[in-house]
Amino acid sequence: MKRQKRDRLDRAFSKGFQAGVGGRSKEHCPYSMLDSKSQWLGGWREGIDGRLSGLFNKSVSYTHLTLPTICSV
C-alpha cells in the first residue's frame, strides 16, 4: 500500500513539474487531496524555477547551423 501511495505522489509531482515547465498556471492543479496537491505544487514550483532560470528553453535557434553544400561537377 505504501508503494502505491508513493507512486501516486511521485506522479503528482511529475505532472506538476511538467505543468511548470510548460508555463501553466498553478490554478490548473487537478488535485483536491492535500498530499497530492502539495506534491503537484512542489513540482510546479521546481518546473517554474527551472523555466525561469533558463534550464528549459522551448525555442530552438537554427542560425548557427551550417548545412553541407552539394557541389555539382
KAKABEL-V38609 format. One record per residue. N is the residue number from 1. RES is the residue in one small letter. D_LAST is the distance of its C-alpha to the last C-alpha in whole Angstrom. Layout:
n | res | d_last
N | RES | D_LAST
N | RES | D_LAST
This chain:
n | res | d_last
1 | m | 71
2 | k | 70
3 | r | 67
4 | q | 66
5 | k | 67
6 | r | 65
7 | d | 62
8 | r | 63
9 | l | 63
10 | d | 60
11 | r | 58
12 | a | 60
13 | f | 59
14 | s | 55
15 | k | 55
16 | g | 57
17 | f | 54
18 | q | 51
19 | a | 53
20 | g | 53
21 | v | 50
22 | g | 49
23 | g | 51
24 | r | 54
25 | s | 58
26 | k | 60
27 | e | 62
28 | h | 60
29 | c | 62
30 | p | 62
31 | y | 65
32 | s | 69
33 | m | 70
34 | l | 71
35 | d | 69
36 | s | 66
37 | k | 66
38 | s | 66
39 | q | 63
40 | w | 61
41 | l | 62
42 | g | 61
43 | g | 58
44 | w | 57
45 | r | 58
46 | e | 56
47 | g | 53
48 | i | 54
49 | d | 54
50 | g | 51
51 | r | 49
52 | l | 51
53 | s | 50
54 | g | 46
55 | l | 46
56 | f | 45
57 | n | 42
58 | k | 41
59 | s | 38
60 | v | 35
61 | s | 33
62 | y | 29
63 | t | 28
64 | h | 28
65 | l | 25
66 | t | 22
67 | l | 19
68 | p | 16
69 | t | 13
70 | i | 10
71 | c | 6
72 | s | 4
73 | v | 0
